[in-house]
Amino acid sequence: MATTPEQGPLTGVRVVELAGIGPGPFAAMLLADLGADVVRVDRPGGTGLAIDTAYDITNRNKRSVIVDLKSPDGPARVLDLAARADILIEGYRPGVAERLGVGPEACHARNPALVYGRMTGWGQDGPLAQRAGHDIAYIALTGTLGMIGSPDEPPAVPANLVGDYAGGSLYLVIGVLAALHHARATGTGQVVDAAIVDGTSHLSAMIHGMLAAGGWQDRRGANLLDGGCPYYGTYETADGKYMAVGALEPQFYAEFLRLLGIEEHAAARKDWSRWGELREAVAARFKSRTRDEWTALFEGSDACVAPVLSLREAPHHPHLAARGTFTDHGGITQPAPAPRFSATPTAVRTGPAQPGADTAGVARDWDVPDLLKHQEPTKGPE
């Protein structure tokens, strides 16, 4: 078995993940990190993701079997797993799982308590439901992308963190765990429709409130939290690196100005007409020293200033190192599981699951012996 009582609060929960890319695998990784026994159903030939499977850490802490859903007995093998699972996650376009014979109706016929999680960008219905898309298009329509970046430049692309993972994966995980709670109380499963457009829109709830109240302008770089405020943003240093500033409260702002050496600008905090000169003064000061010099100067203060680190630098920061925020497993430096639990600590137990490598163990542990039957892959179009 893949878990023990000391390996996460979801120990004993069984999850079937129908292989895909992006937010679905990340959601399944999070459940696996929390101790669930996640079985990833890989397809013959893989998903087409351009990464060596040995480095795809979104498949850590999982086990993998290969099932060809286009073979005559492929759907039956998935339904066998679904019959023994608590949660199933799929990320196909709407209707595809049904056409393959593993949709919610077929799965619930075998397991009425199953939580069936569906991960898409546009959702299961609506005019765009059948359209292809990626993170950037989903967050564009929600108004989120348009908020990010300088007012005189195109919107800044926040990798695929805001849509795929924050608005997608995390909402899917919240949804399936809430539905699992309901299923265990009532014996009735349900379908969780996690759409990235819904989750990403939900993330901006506070800002919509501020917009309605007149406290947020509907344009980039003009607000307290979007870079428009000179004491909430990033500044270049003498060595071409950056410092991040978030000195919002009066006491933090005062400390920030004192350490920066520009206390004469204290009154500019609430005077929008002086924000331009304040920004110029702050920028000039930061350009006078290197990032490491400023980091040392602000060390130990409540000025709310931090160096902007690269991905390779971050694991070595003293605070993150002390907490073990990153860990090394199998030669790969990676984020450790989060959040943390006092009674059921989590860990990176295994590296990325290799397609089909765990078939025998899953067949035994889940009592699905037919997984061991050889299935010829279905050939695609020539």
N, C-alpha and C positions, 0 to 999 in steps of 0.2 A: 504494500500500500504506500502511496506517495506521501502521506502525512502522519503525524503523531499529535497527541494532545498539546504538545508544546510548540506546534508549528502553525499557529494562527487560529483566530476565532471561528473561521469557516471550516475547520477540520470536520470531516464527515459529510460535507456538502458535495454533491456530485454535479459536475457541469460538463455538458457537451458543447464544444465549439466547432461549428462548421467553418472550415478554414476560409479566410479572406485576407485582406490587407487593411492596415490603418486602424481605425477606431475599434473595430470588433476584436481583433487580437489583443489590443491594449487593455480593453475592458476585461477580457478573459485572463490576461496576465495579472491584473489587479486582484481578481477573485482568487487566482492561484497563489499570489503572494500572501493573501489573507488565510491561506490554508486549504482552500477547496481542492478537490481532486478533479482537475480539468483535463478532459480528454479532447484533444484537437483532432478532428477528422480531416486529414489531409487528402487532397485529390491526387491521382497519379499525375506526375509531371510538375507538381507544385502550383503556386498561385501566380507566378510571373513577377513576383517582387524581386527587384534587382539587388539582392543582398545575399551573401553567403548565409545559409541557414544556421551555420555555427555561430554567427554574430547577431542573429536576430533575437535580441534579449526580450522582445515582447512575447517570445515563446518559452521563457524560463519558467521553471516550477510546474510545467505541464507534462503530459504524456501524449504521444501521437500514434494514431493508427491511420492506415490508408484505406479509404473506401472509394470505389468508383461509383458515384451516384447514377451514372448512365448505364451501368451494367444491370442485368436483370434482377440480381439480388442485392444491389447496392442500397436502395432505399430501405429494405428490410433490416439491414445491418444497423443503419442509423436509428430506425424505429426501435430496434432491440436496445440500443444504448439509451434512447429517450425514455423507454419504459422504466429504466433503472436510475434515471437522473432526477435532479431537483430543478435544474435550470438548463435551458438550451439557448445558445446565442447564434444568430445568423446575420449576415450582412449583405444578402443578395438584393437585387432590385425587387420591388413588390411583385408578387406572383410567381417568382422563380422557384422558391422553396415548394410551393404548391405543385408546380409543374413537375418538379423532381420527385414528388411523392412524400416529402418530409415537412409539409406545412403544418400549421397549428392544429388543424382539424385531425389530420392523420396521427399526429403525436399525442393529442389529447384523447384520442380513441384508445391509445395504449396506456396513457398515464394522465388521468384527469387532473392531478395535482401539479403537473409540470408548469413551470414558469417559462414562457416562450419569449425570449428577448430578441427584438428586431432592430438592427442598427442600420440606418440609412441617412443620407444627407437631407433629402426633401421630405421624408415621411412616407407612410403607406398610402396616402391619398393626397389629392390636390392636383392642380394642373401640371405641375412639374414632376410628379411622383415617378414617372417613367423615364425622365431625362438623366443622362449621365452628368456627373459633376464631381468636384473636389472641394476641399476645405475653402479655398479662396472664393469660390462662387457662392457657397453657402453663407459665409460671413459677410459677403458683399451685400446680399439681399436683406440681411437683418439690420443693416445700419452700423454694424460693429466695425467693419473694415474702414468705413468712411470716417470713423472717429480717430483713427490712429495715424500719426505722422504730422509733419509740418504743414502749415496752411498753404505754403507756396510750392509744395511738392506733391507728387502722387501719394495716395495712401501707402503707408508702410506695411509690408507683408509680415505678419508675426509667425513665420514658419507655418506649421500646421497645428500649433498648440491650442489656439483659441477655439477653432471649429471642431476638428477631429477629436481632440482629446478632452478639452474642457467642456465644450458644448455637446460632444458626442459620447465618448467613452464614460465619462464620469456620471452623466445622466442615465446612461444605460445601467451602470452598476447600481446607482441609487434606486432605479426603477425595479430591477430584478430582485434586489434585496428586500425592498418594500413588498413586492408581490410574493416573495418567498415567505415573509412574515405572515401575510394574509393566507397563503396556501397552507401553512402549518397550523393556523388557527381554525381554518374552515374545511380543509381538504380539497379546495377548489383552486386550480391554477388559472392563469390568464395570459393574455398577450400584452407585452410591453412594447409600445411603438416609440422608440427613441430616435427622434429626428434631429440632426445637427442644427437645422434652422430653428427648431423649438428651443433646444438647450442653450444655444448661443444667444437667442433673444432673451431668454430667462436670465442669463448672466448680467444683462444690462438693466435689470429692474430698478436699481437705485438711480441710475442715470435718467431713466424715463420719468421717475418721480421728480428729479431735479429739473428736467426739461419742462414738465408741466407747471412747476412752481416758479419758473422764470430764472432758476439758478444755474441753468446750463444752456449755452448757445449751441445751436444745431450746426456747428461747423468745427473743423479741426483747429487745434492749437489756440483755442480762445477760452479755455476753461481751467479750473483748478487742478484737474487730474489728467489732462491730456497734453501736457507740455506747454500750455499757454501761460502757466504761472511760472515766474522766474525762480521760485524757490521749490519747484517740484519738476525736475527734469534732469537732463544730462549735459555735462560740459566737458570739452576737450582739454587735455592737460598738455604740458610742454613736450611730452614724448609721444604725442599723437594717440594717447589712450583716453579713457573717459572716467569721470566720477559721476555718481548718481546722487541727486539731492532730493530729500523729501521732508524738508523742515516746515511743515504746515502749521503746527501749533505755535502760539506766541513765544513760549519759553524755548522751544527748539529753534525757532527762527532767530531769536536773540543770541543763542549760543552759536549758531551757524555764522552769523555776521561777525561775532566777536573773534572766532577762530579764523575766519577768512580775512579779517582786518578791514572791514568796510562798515563799521557800526554807524557811520553817518547816514546810511540808507535805511535806518530802522523804520522811519515813518512811511516808507514805500510799500510796506506789507499789504495794507488795505487800499492803497491809492493806485487804482489801475492806470491812471495817467502817468505814473512814474515807473511802471513795470518795465518799460523799454530801457530806461537808464539803469535800473537795477540789474536787468539782465546783462547789459554791457559791462557793468562793474564786476559782476560775478564771473562772467566769461573771461575778462581780462585777468582777474586774480588767478583763476584756475590755469590759465595758459602760462603762468609764471613759474610753475613747478611741475615736477613729474607726478604721475599717478601714485607712485609709491611714496613720494614725499608727502603728498596730501593725505594718503591713507594713514601714514604715521602721525600726522598732525591731528587728524580727527579721531584717532584711536582712543577709545575709552570715553568719548564724549556722547552727549545726547543731541548732537546736531543733526542726526539722521542723514549721515553722508556715508556712502560706501563706494568702493572701487567697482567698476564694471569689469567683471572677469570673463575670460573665454571659457568654453566648455572644458578645455584641458586644464585650465588654471583652477577652476572651481573646486575640484576634490581636494586640493592642497590648502585651501583657506583654513586657518587654524580653527575657526568655529565649526565648519562643516566636518573637518577631520576629527575634532574632538567628539562630535555627536555621531560619527559614523554615517553621515548622510549619504556618502558614496561607499561602495564596497567593491572588492575585487573578487571575481569568481571565474575560474577557468581562464585566467589571463585577460579578462575584460573588465575594465573599470566601468561601473554602472551605478545608477541610483539604487540605494537600498529600498526595500519595501517601506511604504508609508500608508497610513499613520502608524503610531506605535501603541502597543497594548501591554498593560502591566501584568496581566495574568496569562495571556496567550501570545507570547512574542512571535514575531514573524522572522523569516530569513530567506535568503536565496538558497534553496535546497538543491536545485539542479540547474544546469545550463540549458540553453535553448533545445527544446525537443526536436529531435531529428525525425523527419517524416517516416512513419511506419515502424520506428525503432521499438515501440512499447506495446506492440500488438499482443504478444503473448501474455504480458503482465495484465493488461486491461481485460483481455478475454477471461483470464482467471479471476481477477478481483471483482469484475462486474458480472461474472457468470454469463458471458456471451461467447460461447465456444465457436459459434459460426464465424466469428471474426478471423479465425485461423484458416478458413477455407481460402484457397488461392483464387483470386479474381483477376481475370485478364483485363488490362486497361482498355477502355473504349478508345479507338483511334479517332482523332479529330479529322476535319476535312483536309484533304491532301493539298 
